[in-house]
Amino acid sequence: MLRALKNIPVIFAFEKEKESLDRLYKKGMLTDDMHNQQQELNAYVQKELNEVKEEAEMLSEGWSQSIWGQAVNFHKMIQEKGI
């Protein structure tokens, strides 16, 4: 759960910017290096999503289906309380 919580801000930021960066790249307004960095971040995010699910499943059968939802809820609660 801690690993998921630590990655939530990264994932939220990535998801927020991904579509905009894709459009900029298609219009030629983003360099290949910047696009490659975005692709590397995408690979990292996907790897983290999968690894956290795998670890959750090892700890408790079926948890892989809900760990990210729980982590997002905890993250929102933490943000609201200013912790």
N, C-alpha and C positions, 0 to 999 in steps of 0.2 A: 504494500500500500504506500509506503514511504517513497519508493521509487516512482510509482505512478504519480503521486502528489508533486514530486520534484519536476516531473516532465510536463505537467499540465500547462504551465505558462509558456513553455517552448512550443508545445503542440498548438495551443490557442493562437499564438503569434504567427506560427507557420501557416495555419489554416486561414487566418485573416489576410495574409499577404500573398498567398499562393496564386490565386486567380489573377490578381493585379499584375504580379510579376510575369505570369504566363502571357498575358495580353501584351505587356511591354516587350517581351522577347519576340513575340510573333510580329510586332510592328517594327522590329529592328532597333528598339530603344534600350535594349539591355545587351550587354556584351556576352559573348560565349562563356567567359570566365564566371560572370555573375550567374548565368543560367546553370552552369555546372555546379556552382556552390549551392544553388537552390535544389538541384537534383540530389546532391550529397546530403543535404538536410532532410529532404524527403525520404531518402533511404534510411537515415538515422531514425527518423520518426517512426517509420514502418517497422524497423527492427525493434525499437523500444516497445511499440504497441504489442507486437507478437511475443517478445520475451516476457513482458509483464504478465500477459495472459497465460503463457506457459508456466511461469512460476506460481501464479495464483492457482492454476489447476493442480500443480504438484502439492500445494499446501492443503487444498480443499476441493474435492471434486465438484465441478460445476461453477466454481468461483470465477473462472475465466470469462463467463458470460456476463458478469455484472461488475467486475472490478473497476473498469473504466468509468462506468456510471456512478459508482460509489465514490471514486476519486474526484470526479467532477463536482459531485454534491459537497464533499468535504472541502474542496478548494473554494467553492462559492461561500460556504459557511465561514471559512477562515477569512476570506476577503470582506465579508459583511461585518465581522466582528473586529476587523483590523488587527488580527494577530500576526 
